[in-house]
Amino acid sequence: MKRVQFLWFDGCPSHRPARALLDEVIAEVAPGTAVEGINASDSSVALVHHFPGSPTIRVDGRDIDPGFEDTGDYSPRCRLFRTPDGLRGVPPREWLEAALRP
């Protein structure tokens, strides 16, 4: 079973739609997979988890963004994803599906 982490901070408007998408994809691709939720609103929590912004989804310790580069800035903030459709606050469904498939 894959290990899934969902990290967010309270001020991010994208974290709820991203979590809903994650739950939907898990139900279809990897039913029964547990998700560890980590609220990184506190800067010390963000630092410990190397939080690159909200929302962050990791599967088996790897960011689902295939082009992810760690900048070393772990402050609580919103995150944008570079997608084929431009910058988005929620990652593409395809990235989640690819990360969750066996």
KETOR-920199 format. One line per field, with one value per residue (C-alpha): x, y, z; residue in one letter. Coordinates in steps of 0.05 Angstrom, whole numbers, plus 5000, padded with zeros to 4 digits. Layout:
<rs>
X: X ... .
Y: Y ... .
Z: Z ... .
residuo: a ... .
</rs>
This chain:
<rs>
X: 5000 5026 5039 5003 5012 4969 4999 4964 4959 4894 4897 4900 4835 4861 4871 4798 4788 4856 4837 4770 4806 4856 4800 4764 4826 4843 4773 4782 4855 4877 4816 4830 4894 4900 4920 4962 4938 4989 4968 5031 5001 5053 5122 5157 5113 5125 5200 5201 5161 5199 5132 5137 5067 4993 4970 5026 5013 5067 5063 5117 5155 5156 5119 5067 5091 5137 5175 5181 5244 5256 5273 5287 5232 5186 5142 5066 5038 4997 5028 5017 5029 5056 5007 4995 4936 4979 4988 4937 4925 4904 4948 4923 4885 4934 4992 4952 4932 5004 5031 4978 4980 5017 .
Y: 5000 5069 5122 5186 5253 5315 5379 5446 5512 5543 5605 5568 5567 5509 5458 5436 5424 5389 5343 5327 5310 5266 5229 5218 5192 5146 5116 5100 5081 5058 5044 5038 5080 5122 5195 5228 5299 5350 5421 5462 5529 5534 5552 5500 5444 5471 5469 5398 5372 5412 5443 5476 5506 5488 5440 5390 5317 5264 5191 5147 5210 5239 5302 5285 5343 5310 5376 5391 5426 5439 5513 5507 5557 5521 5579 5569 5595 5576 5536 5539 5482 5490 5450 5442 5491 5543 5558 5524 5519 5446 5393 5357 5293 5256 5269 5239 5179 5166 5172 5125 5070 5007 .
Z: 5000 4982 5035 5019 5053 5043 5069 5071 5108 5133 5090 5024 4983 4940 4995 4999 4924 4921 4979 4947 4882 4919 4955 4889 4853 4912 4910 4836 4831 4900 4944 5018 5015 5078 5074 5128 5135 5158 5174 5160 5181 5236 5209 5253 5224 5154 5165 5194 5134 5081 5061 4992 4995 4999 4975 4973 4959 4967 4951 4982 5001 4931 4908 4855 4811 4760 4753 4827 4849 4923 4932 5006 5024 5073 5096 5100 5035 4974 4918 4843 4796 4725 4685 4610 4621 4657 4731 4775 4850 4844 4812 4750 4761 4716 4764 4821 4780 4758 4829 4858 4806 4827 .
residuo: m k r v q f l w f d g c p s h r p a r a l l d e v i a e v a p g t a v e g i n a s d s s v a l v h h f p g s p t i r v d g r d i d p g f e d t g d y s p r c r l f r t p d g l r g v p p r e w l e a a l r p .
</rs>
